[in-house]
Amino acid sequence: MASDSLDVEIEKELGLDEKVAPPSGASANHEITSKKKQKKVSRQSSRENVVTNTFFNGPRSWKNSRRSRNGYGRGLPKKGGAGGKGVWGAPGSELLETYEDVNDPNYDYENLNNGDIELKVVVPEISDEEIRKKIEPIVLEYFENGDTHEAAVSVEDCIPYKRRDTFVQLAIEIAMDHKPSHREMTSVLISDLFGHVLVESDITKALENLLVNVNDLILDIPDAPTVLSNFIARAIADDCIPPKFLVTAKEKSDNQYYAEAIHRAETLLSIKHGLVRLHNVWGVGGALRPVKYLTRQMSLLLQEFISSGDIEEASRCLRSLEVPHFHHELVYEAIVMALEANNAHKEEALCKLLKAFDAAVLVTPDQMERGFLRVFDDLPDISMDVPLAYIILDRFVDRCYKEGFLTENVTKKLPSRGRKRFVSEGDQHFIKNNRIL
């Protein structure tokens, strides 16, 4: 019965309990039509929906409901969550400069009001071990690809401005443990970064530190003074540091190896056309050299060996080129030289040289075979300049095969030139018959 009484009260409140007499005639129809139009246009409140849906929520649910009371809005929190009591503000408001929350536990009344707080950017100091871990991958990756632009971007991103001298110092130390071609790449890197990433003081300070520590470098690198003097002379030739660096550095120490490095750098700069020759101070090898340049160096190497017969010097020159993947060109040039010479003495000397390179594994069997096969392919063109090329090549290949460094697979691919038949070999009777006829 309590529910019946509650329904009666609700009907009284909403005015549903009033009994209205049904209208009659045209006025009744007009009134019904107008009520239908009003029913379609008018907006129903939440309470009307509750009653018509025969579902009733108490006043408590209306109070806590987020739904708008006036029929507008989507029920979202006010002010994006920044409004209301006991909230900390909209998300991200703590990053605003003007944000000051008095209710913040860290709010300092005295300092903020008096203006005694001064904010500064604090960059933590990087230890030598951490800076080495960042520099070494950059230098080693540069040795692999040779891209100075990528190295410059890495230095700008990873190395602080005040520690760029450490980058130069560690780059030179790493290059000392590598091949001359890597030392050449390091000199090129320093020259390319100068004026963009590096300044004169960075290079000067790095070279001074290396000169001071030259005694420690000798323990791992016996020729450290010589290598360091080359770096100094090359940096002066590339206009990275002024020539007066040698004068000021000479006055700072009387160490034996220190003075040796300074004296040798002065000698390199004082020779005739020294600045031009210093571009090859690290040798003439390296995979970055042009192919024509390497071919020319190999040809000069063979010519020098023919005149001197020094196998050790020839081996040293071949190693200095640092192109083991291109040694088949040396084999090719040696065979062509033997064909053009047509001299038994030169053929024997070149065969002896190739045997020595094979025994020392300076020229691998694959490179040796590839060099011979290249000559076999080009033999028709070579025979135009050397008419006896087929005969000389057959003799030279047989000599090399007997020495034991040429495989049987190469001898089987040796080309043979078809011999022309003469009249005496069977065509004579045709000529006689033609004369008789």
C-alpha positions as semicolon CSV with decimal commas, in nm:
position;residue;x (nm);y (nm);z (nm)
1;M;0,000;0,000;0,000
2;A;0,295;0,228;0,051
3;S;0,368;0,212;-0,321
4;D;0,009;0,312;-0,405
5;S;0,032;0,618;-0,184
6;L;0,367;0,711;-0,342
7;D;0,213;0,691;-0,690
8;V;-0,071;0,913;-0,585
9;E;0,168;1,178;-0,454
10;I;0,367;1,174;-0,776
11;E;0,051;1,213;-0,982
12;K;-0,053;1,510;-0,773
13;E;0,288;1,669;-0,813
14;L;0,285;1,626;-1,189
15;G;-0,084;1,724;-1,224
16;L;-0,190;1,389;-1,364
17;D;-0,474;1,335;-1,120
18;E;-0,695;1,609;-1,261
19;K;-0,987;1,472;-1,451
20;V;-1,066;1,663;-1,764
21;A;-1,392;1,619;-1,950
22;P;-1,345;1,486;-2,299
23;P;-1,405;1,758;-2,561
24;S;-1,672;1,712;-2,828
25;G;-1,709;1,807;-3,193
26;A;-1,466;2,006;-3,408
27;S;-1,315;2,181;-3,110
28;A;-1,228;1,845;-2,967
29;N;-1,052;1,736;-3,282
30;H;-0,864;2,067;-3,303
31;E;-0,752;2,037;-2,941
32;I;-0,631;1,679;-2,990
33;T;-0,432;1,778;-3,300
34;S;-0,267;2,072;-3,123
35;K;-0,174;1,850;-2,828
36;K;-0,011;1,598;-3,066
37;K;0,195;1,879;-3,223
38;Q;0,296;2,007;-2,882
39;K;0,393;1,658;-2,779
40;K;0,623;1,625;-3,081
41;V;0,792;1,963;-3,039
42;S;0,824;1,995;-2,663
43;R;1,132;1,852;-2,485
44;Q;1,066;1,615;-2,205
45;S;1,250;1,650;-1,881
46;S;1,433;1,369;-1,711
47;R;1,147;1,330;-1,463
48;E;0,890;1,290;-1,740
49;N;1,106;1,022;-1,900
50;V;1,129;0,841;-1,573
51;V;0,751;0,842;-1,532
52;T;0,668;0,747;-1,889
53;N;0,921;0,466;-1,885
54;T;0,766;0,334;-1,566
55;F;1,110;0,350;-1,401
56;F;1,162;0,567;-1,100
57;N;1,489;0,687;-0,941
58;G;1,493;0,869;-0,617
59;P;1,607;1,230;-0,566
60;R;1,949;1,100;-0,464
61;S;2,026;0,974;-0,815
62;W;1,909;1,307;-0,965
63;K;2,145;1,498;-0,743
64;N;2,457;1,295;-0,833
65;S;2,370;1,261;-1,201
66;R;2,608;1,427;-1,449
67;R;2,328;1,478;-1,694
68;S;2,240;1,838;-1,767
69;R;1,932;1,969;-1,592
70;N;1,832;2,199;-1,876
71;G;1,850;1,939;-2,153
72;Y;2,181;2,066;-2,302
73;G;2,534;1,923;-2,283
74;R;2,675;1,569;-2,304
75;G;2,728;1,504;-1,938
76;L;3,106;1,570;-1,944
77;P;3,288;1,702;-1,637
78;K;3,299;2,079;-1,605
79;K;3,603;2,276;-1,724
80;G;3,773;1,964;-1,851
81;G;3,818;1,826;-1,500
82;A;3,969;2,147;-1,366
83;G;3,655;2,267;-1,194
84;G;3,519;2,156;-0,862
85;K;3,643;2,131;-0,512
86;G;3,945;1,925;-0,416
87;V;4,087;1,876;-0,766
88;W;4,443;1,954;-0,879
89;G;4,351;2,121;-1,207
90;A;4,343;2,018;-1,570
91;P;4,600;1,763;-1,689
92;G;4,922;1,941;-1,793
93;S;4,851;2,259;-1,602
94;E;5,156;2,199;-1,386
95;L;5,373;2,277;-1,690
96;L;5,233;2,625;-1,732
97;E;5,455;2,910;-1,619
98;T;5,174;3,098;-1,451
99;Y;5,053;2,796;-1,257
100;E;5,086;2,840;-0,883
101;D;4,878;2,620;-0,659
102;V;4,865;2,736;-0,300
103;N;4,738;2,395;-0,196
104;D;5,050;2,227;-0,335
105;P;5,254;2,080;-0,044
106;N;5,574;2,206;-0,210
107;Y;5,445;2,563;-0,234
108;D;5,698;2,798;-0,077
109;Y;5,542;3,127;0,032
110;E;5,859;3,315;0,121
111;N;6,080;3,246;-0,181
112;L;5,809;3,277;-0,445
113;N;5,674;3,599;-0,303
114;N;6,018;3,753;-0,253
115;G;6,151;3,648;-0,597
116;D;6,461;3,478;-0,452
117;I;6,435;3,169;-0,674
118;E;6,648;3,169;-0,989
119;L;6,616;2,878;-1,230
120;K;6,922;2,772;-1,436
121;V;6,987;2,488;-1,679
122;V;7,223;2,239;-1,516
123;V;7,410;2,005;-1,754
124;P;7,566;1,710;-1,570
125;E;7,936;1,655;-1,623
126;I;8,026;1,350;-1,836
127;S;8,308;1,132;-1,712
128;D;8,600;1,028;-1,934
129;E;8,472;0,670;-1,944
130;E;8,126;0,779;-2,062
131;I;8,267;1,012;-2,327
132;R;8,490;0,732;-2,457
133;K;8,190;0,499;-2,488
134;K;8,018;0,761;-2,702
135;I;8,317;0,853;-2,920
136;E;8,450;0,507;-3,004
137;P;8,136;0,384;-3,190
138;I;8,126;0,707;-3,393
139;V;8,488;0,668;-3,508
140;L;8,460;0,295;-3,584
141;E;8,140;0,346;-3,781
142;Y;8,311;0,622;-3,978
143;F;8,594;0,380;-4,063
144;E;8,331;0,147;-4,212
145;N;8,132;0,391;-4,428
146;G;8,363;0,695;-4,467
147;D;8,068;0,937;-4,438
148;T;8,197;1,255;-4,271
149;H;7,851;1,417;-4,273
150;E;7,703;1,137;-4,065
151;A;7,999;1,156;-3,827
152;A;7,947;1,533;-3,789
153;V;7,580;1,485;-3,704
154;S;7,668;1,220;-3,444
155;V;7,929;1,446;-3,283
156;E;7,686;1,738;-3,263
157;D;7,418;1,519;-3,103
158;C;7,630;1,317;-2,859
159;I;7,943;1,516;-2,771
160;P;7,913;1,835;-2,560
161;Y;8,066;2,148;-2,704
162;K;8,327;2,170;-2,429
163;R;8,446;1,811;-2,484
164;R;8,511;1,826;-2,859
165;D;8,888;1,827;-2,795
166;T;8,847;1,488;-2,630
167;F;8,680;1,363;-2,948
168;V;8,982;1,467;-3,159
169;Q;9,225;1,311;-2,912
170;L;9,043;0,977;-2,892
171;A;8,991;0,966;-3,269
172;I;9,368;0,999;-3,326
173;E;9,443;0,738;-3,058
174;I;9,201;0,492;-3,219
175;A;9,349;0,560;-3,564
176;M;9,698;0,483;-3,433
177;D;9,589;0,123;-3,366
178;H;9,451;0,082;-3,720
179;K;9,585;0,079;-4,074
180;P;9,738;0,378;-4,256
181;S;9,419;0,410;-4,461
182;H;9,223;0,463;-4,138
183;R;9,473;0,728;-4,031
184;E;9,418;0,901;-4,363
185;M;9,042;0,889;-4,304
186;T;9,092;1,041;-3,958
187;S;9,292;1,331;-4,103
188;V;9,017;1,386;-4,360
189;L;8,754;1,375;-4,083
190;I;8,933;1,639;-3,877
191;S;8,974;1,860;-4,183
192;D;8,606;1,827;-4,283
193;L;8,473;1,892;-3,932
194;F;8,697;2,195;-3,882
195;G;8,495;2,515;-3,894
196;H;8,162;2,336;-3,855
197;V;8,184;2,108;-3,553
198;L;8,544;2,161;-3,441
199;V;8,739;2,481;-3,380
200;E;9,111;2,552;-3,374
201;S;9,134;2,534;-2,995
202;D;8,986;2,180;-2,994
203;I;9,249;2,045;-3,235
204;T;9,533;2,233;-3,068
205;K;9,443;2,109;-2,720
206;A;9,405;1,751;-2,843
207;L;9,748;1,747;-3,012
208;E;9,910;1,902;-2,704
209;N;9,762;1,632;-2,481
210;L;9,887;1,362;-2,718
211;L;10,237;1,509;-2,716
212;V;10,237;1,513;-2,336
213;N;10,123;1,148;-2,323
214;V;10,357;1,027;-2,598
215;N;10,558;0,819;-2,348
216;D;10,246;0,620;-2,259
217;L;10,149;0,579;-2,624
218;I;10,485;0,422;-2,708
219;L;10,401;0,125;-2,483
220;D;10,125;0,016;-2,723
221;I;10,241;0,188;-3,042
222;P;10,621;0,182;-3,084
223;D;10,615;0,434;-3,370
224;A;10,387;0,677;-3,185
225;P;10,618;0,983;-3,231
226;T;10,632;0,924;-3,607
227;V;10,255;0,878;-3,638
228;L;10,185;1,179;-3,418
229;S;10,421;1,399;-3,620
230;N;10,234;1,297;-3,936
231;F;9,904;1,402;-3,779
232;I;10,049;1,738;-3,674
233;A;10,202;1,808;-4,015
234;R;9,884;1,704;-4,194
235;A;9,670;1,928;-3,970
236;I;9,896;2,225;-4,052
237;A;9,883;2,141;-4,424
238;D;9,500;2,131;-4,408
239;D;9,496;2,476;-4,235
240;C;9,335;2,334;-3,922
241;I;9,607;2,473;-3,694
242;P;9,865;2,749;-3,761
243;P;10,237;2,672;-3,818
244;K;10,324;2,860;-3,498
245;F;10,185;2,558;-3,310
246;L;10,525;2,391;-3,351
247;V;10,708;2,692;-3,206
248;T;10,487;2,719;-2,899
249;A;10,476;2,340;-2,844
250;K;10,856;2,312;-2,858
251;E;10,891;2,540;-2,556
252;K;10,659;2,337;-2,332
253;S;10,862;2,018;-2,287
254;D;11,212;1,875;-2,324
255;N;11,103;1,510;-2,343
256;Q;11,297;1,302;-2,597
257;Y;10,997;1,157;-2,783
258;Y;10,812;1,486;-2,753
259;A;11,102;1,669;-2,922
260;E;11,134;1,392;-3,182
261;A;10,772;1,431;-3,292
262;I;10,802;1,811;-3,315
263;H;11,130;1,791;-3,511
264;R;10,993;1,540;-3,761
265;A;10,680;1,751;-3,818
266;E;10,904;2,052;-3,892
267;T;11,105;1,843;-4,139
268;L;10,793;1,730;-4,325
269;L;10,675;2,089;-4,361
270;S;11,015;2,225;-4,465
271;I;11,082;1,989;-4,759
272;K;11,021;2,112;-5,113
273;H;10,651;2,102;-5,200
274;G;10,593;1,964;-4,853
275;L;10,234;2,081;-4,823
276;V;10,140;1,899;-5,142
277;R;10,326;1,580;-5,054
278;L;10,163;1,566;-4,713
279;H;9,839;1,460;-4,882
280;N;10,007;1,119;-4,925
281;V;10,174;1,116;-4,585
282;W;9,975;0,804;-4,491
283;G;10,060;0,614;-4,809
284;V;9,887;0,558;-5,138
285;G;9,655;0,270;-5,048
286;G;9,302;0,229;-4,932
287;A;8,975;0,117;-5,083
288;L;8,872;0,480;-5,132
289;R;9,144;0,536;-5,394
290;P;9,039;0,537;-5,762
291;V;9,080;0,214;-5,958
292;K;9,308;0,375;-6,217
293;Y;9,532;0,503;-5,940
294;L;9,564;0,157;-5,783
295;T;9,631;-0,002;-6,122
296;R;9,908;0,250;-6,184
297;Q;10,066;0,175;-5,847
298;M;10,063;-0,201;-5,917
299;S;10,223;-0,147;-6,255
300;L;10,499;0,062;-6,095
301;L;10,544;-0,207;-5,831
302;L;10,606;-0,472;-6,099
303;Q;10,844;-0,250;-6,295
304;E;11,047;-0,181;-5,983
305;F;11,063;-0,551;-5,905
306;I;11,187;-0,635;-6,256
307;S;11,473;-0,388;-6,213
308;S;11,564;-0,474;-5,852
309;G;11,440;-0,829;-5,793
310;D;11,357;-0,743;-5,429
311;I;11,059;-0,959;-5,328
312;E;11,037;-0,814;-4,975
313;E;11,004;-0,459;-5,105
314;A;10,740;-0,570;-5,353
315;S;10,549;-0,741;-5,071
316;R;10,568;-0,429;-4,856
317;C;10,437;-0,211;-5,139
318;L;10,150;-0,453;-5,204
319;R;10,053;-0,453;-4,836
320;S;10,063;-0,073;-4,824
321;L;9,799;-0,056;-5,097
322;E;9,552;-0,226;-4,856
323;V;9,326;-0,363;-5,129
324;P;9,329;-0,743;-5,086
325;H;9,007;-0,767;-5,285
326;F;9,184;-0,608;-5,584
327;H;9,495;-0,828;-5,596
328;H;9,365;-1,003;-5,907
329;E;9,461;-0,683;-6,089
330;L;9,825;-0,739;-5,988
331;V;9,813;-1,092;-6,130
332;Y;9,658;-0,959;-6,451
333;E;9,923;-0,688;-6,490
334;A;10,206;-0,938;-6,423
335;I;10,083;-1,179;-6,693
336;V;10,033;-0,900;-6,949
337;M;10,384;-0,773;-6,872
338;A;10,524;-1,122;-6,933
339;L;10,339;-1,146;-7,267
340;E;10,461;-0,808;-7,384
341;A;10,820;-0,873;-7,275
342;N;10,856;-1,212;-7,451
343;N;11,167;-1,268;-7,245
344;A;11,246;-1,588;-7,059
345;H;11,430;-1,400;-6,781
346;K;11,133;-1,170;-6,710
347;E;10,889;-1,459;-6,728
348;E;11,092;-1,649;-6,469
349;A;11,115;-1,341;-6,240
350;L;10,740;-1,273;-6,256
351;C;10,660;-1,639;-6,195
352;K;10,890;-1,633;-5,892
353;L;10,714;-1,319;-5,761
354;L;10,366;-1,472;-5,797
355;K;10,486;-1,786;-5,621
356;A;10,620;-1,576;-5,330
357;F;10,290;-1,388;-5,302
358;D;10,100;-1,717;-5,300
359;A;10,327;-1,868;-5,032
360;A;10,286;-1,556;-4,810
361;V;9,908;-1,557;-4,874
362;L;9,930;-1,200;-5,001
363;V;9,742;-1,319;-5,308
364;T;9,477;-1,579;-5,230
365;P;9,413;-1,874;-5,467
366;D;9,081;-1,720;-5,563
367;Q;9,246;-1,389;-5,660
368;M;9,522;-1,576;-5,845
369;E;9,272;-1,780;-6,048
370;R;9,061;-1,475;-6,122
371;G;9,364;-1,287;-6,257
372;F;9,455;-1,569;-6,498
373;L;9,095;-1,608;-6,618
374;R;9,074;-1,236;-6,692
375;V;9,378;-1,270;-6,919
376;F;9,217;-1,569;-7,092
377;D;8,906;-1,363;-7,165
378;D;9,103;-1,064;-7,300
379;L;9,351;-1,271;-7,499
380;P;9,192;-1,201;-7,843
381;D;9,240;-0,827;-7,786
382;I;9,590;-0,873;-7,642
383;S;9,695;-1,084;-7,941
384;M;9,629;-0,786;-8,170
385;D;9,924;-0,606;-8,007
386;V;10,123;-0,921;-7,922
387;P;10,090;-1,168;-8,214
388;L;10,265;-1,447;-8,019
389;A;10,042;-1,401;-7,712
390;Y;9,892;-1,753;-7,730
391;I;10,232;-1,922;-7,748
392;I;10,386;-1,707;-7,471
393;L;10,082;-1,754;-7,246
394;D;10,092;-2,131;-7,293
395;R;10,458;-2,131;-7,191
396;F;10,402;-1,901;-6,890
397;V;10,103;-2,099;-6,760
398;D;10,301;-2,423;-6,789
399;R;10,586;-2,265;-6,590
400;C;10,351;-2,149;-6,314
401;Y;10,178;-2,487;-6,299
402;K;10,514;-2,661;-6,249
403;E;10,594;-2,421;-5,962
404;G;10,285;-2,556;-5,781
405;F;10,081;-2,241;-5,713
406;L;9,850;-2,267;-6,015
407;T;9,566;-2,518;-6,002
408;E;9,475;-2,765;-6,273
409;N;9,137;-2,597;-6,308
410;V;9,308;-2,292;-6,459
411;T;9,521;-2,491;-6,702
412;K;9,211;-2,666;-6,838
413;K;9,057;-2,331;-6,928
414;L;9,363;-2,215;-7,120
415;P;9,242;-2,101;-7,465
416;S;9,400;-2,242;-7,780
417;R;9,415;-2,061;-8,111
418;G;9,319;-2,263;-8,419
419;R;9,620;-2,313;-8,647
420;K;9,579;-2,222;-9,017
421;R;9,614;-2,507;-9,265
422;F;9,862;-2,477;-9,546
423;V;9,832;-2,595;-9,904
424;S;10,067;-2,884;-9,842
425;E;9,830;-3,036;-9,586
426;G;9,574;-3,170;-9,837
427;D;9,456;-2,891;-10,065
428;Q;9,729;-2,932;-10,326
429;H;9,536;-3,170;-10,554
430;F;9,250;-2,919;-10,581
431;I;9,491;-2,657;-10,708
432;K;9,640;-2,900;-10,961
433;N;9,300;-2,997;-11,092
434;N;9,200;-2,634;-11,130
435;R;9,517;-2,565;-11,325
436;I;9,455;-2,863;-11,552
437;L;9,100;-2,752;-11,618
